[in-house]
Amino acid sequence: MVFQHPAALNSKAELDFVKLRLKAGDQPWTAEFTKLKLLATTGSKALTYVNSNTDEAEYSRDEARKVYANALCWYLMDDETYAHQAVAILNDWSGLQGFNGGNDQDKLLAGWLGALFGPAAEIMRTYPGWAPADIGRFQSMFRRAFYPQLNTASSWNGNVDLTQIDAMINISVFNEDEAEFKLAVERFNKRILSYFYLESDSIIPSIEGDVGNIDEFWSYPAKWVDGLTQETCRDNNHHSQYALASALHAAEAAWHQGVDLYTPNTKRFTDAMELMALQINTGNMQGICKDNTSTSEVFNTWEIGYNHYHLRKGISLPYTNKLIWEKVRVESTSDWNIFFETLTHAEVGN
């Protein structure tokens, strides 16, 4: 397998498209970029070990967000100030030895952080000022600190496994690690069958953590309909937005490497997007869950799936379109591995 660069979550073509939109002062990219730049600051002290059960989790998240913001600002502005800041943070964190929370929270945090550090490092590998030896040290850090937490699936809810997969596939591109990439794809193909429901599936494959009780694991849906997710009724579309984001991140990164995870799952993903968007748009779970009120939270995801299925493939997604224009681009939140997707993937096409 010959890896393309930069081509993890963000491809060169997509980044160049956004750069042109910013030069023209176009919206929504310009407004999103103004917010992003606030995060593009110098880093603080890196940690040697991260205890995922303490405030070190949010501290490390903030550092990962800084480096991703700096990487994007450098590429989109051609301003080496941001490149220097990004490289300084990456080099500092290359000394990370591992996670020591002692439970599956480590796996989740490694997923969240890897899904930020991975795309950021992939962008910065194109910066001539990041020395090859330093790139190698950061690759080694991923193998040492992240692989042990990512390469065994969490037995918690499916959003954790999908977050791990998001990190794995992005890191594998940066590391040019074919075995890791293939492991991520294998995990992806297994988990989505046990997370995104289609009536045409004869059964929901058992997954570690489901305790042999699918109804309980899926939080007792009142109706089983196409587009239901394993966590739809857990908290009425809070965690399912994270899971959808992570699954689509993985599909997008694979797409950039010539591996199509989108097409075999077209109905699975578009039904999930449309059902979830309808529920959030209306505030009504459509009688699918015992609690019929949808979450009011909207995260800055959706753009990646909408870009692929609607703009690349021409599939009508009216509820997703409404959600994006009325909520995602107006009031959404970037959090953890959901990071300014309106800036990076709105209408990028290609």
HUBELWO-V982214 format. One record per backbone hydrogen bond with DSSP energy under -1.0 kcal/mol. NH is the residue of the N-H (numbers start at 1). CO is the residue of the C=O. If there is no record, write none. Layout:
# HUBELWO-V982214
NH | CO
NH | CO
This chain:
# HUBELWO-V982214
12 | 6
15 | 11
16 | 12
17 | 13
18 | 14
19 | 15
20 | 16
21 | 17
22 | 18
23 | 19
24 | 20
25 | 22
26 | 21
30 | 26
32 | 28
33 | 29
34 | 30
35 | 31
36 | 32
37 | 33
39 | 36
41 | 39
50 | 98
54 | 51
57 | 54
59 | 55
60 | 56
61 | 57
62 | 58
63 | 59
64 | 60
65 | 61
66 | 62
67 | 63
68 | 64
69 | 65
70 | 66
71 | 67
72 | 68
73 | 69
74 | 70
75 | 71
76 | 72
77 | 73
78 | 74
82 | 79
84 | 80
85 | 81
86 | 82
87 | 83
88 | 84
89 | 85
90 | 86
91 | 87
92 | 88
93 | 89
95 | 92
96 | 93
97 | 48
100 | 50
106 | 103
108 | 104
109 | 105
110 | 106
111 | 107
112 | 108
113 | 109
114 | 110
115 | 111
116 | 113
117 | 113
118 | 114
120 | 116
121 | 117
122 | 118
123 | 119
124 | 120
125 | 121
126 | 123
127 | 124
130 | 127
135 | 131
136 | 132
137 | 133
138 | 134
139 | 135
140 | 136
141 | 137
142 | 138
143 | 139
144 | 140
145 | 141
146 | 142
147 | 142
149 | 146
150 | 146
151 | 147
160 | 157
162 | 158
163 | 159
164 | 160
165 | 161
166 | 162
167 | 163
168 | 164
169 | 165
170 | 166
171 | 167
172 | 168
173 | 169
174 | 170
175 | 171
177 | 172
181 | 177
182 | 178
183 | 179
184 | 180
185 | 181
186 | 182
187 | 183
188 | 184
189 | 185
190 | 186
191 | 187
192 | 188
194 | 191
195 | 192
196 | 192
197 | 228
201 | 198
210 | 207
213 | 210
217 | 213
218 | 214
219 | 216
220 | 215
222 | 288
223 | 288
227 | 197
228 | 225
230 | 195
232 | 229
235 | 231
243 | 239
244 | 240
245 | 241
246 | 242
247 | 243
248 | 244
249 | 245
250 | 246
251 | 247
252 | 248
253 | 249
254 | 250
255 | 251
256 | 252
257 | 254
258 | 255
259 | 254
265 | 262
266 | 263
269 | 265
270 | 266
271 | 267
272 | 268
273 | 269
274 | 270
275 | 271
276 | 272
277 | 273
278 | 274
279 | 275
280 | 276
281 | 277
282 | 278
283 | 279
285 | 292
288 | 285
294 | 283
295 | 236
300 | 333
301 | 299
306 | 302
307 | 303
308 | 304
309 | 305
310 | 306
311 | 306
312 | 307
313 | 308
314 | 310
315 | 309
321 | 317
322 | 318
323 | 319
324 | 320
325 | 321
326 | 322
327 | 323
328 | 323
329 | 324
330 | 327
331 | 327
333 | 298
335 | 338
338 | 335
341 | 300
344 | 340
345 | 341
346 | 342
348 | 345
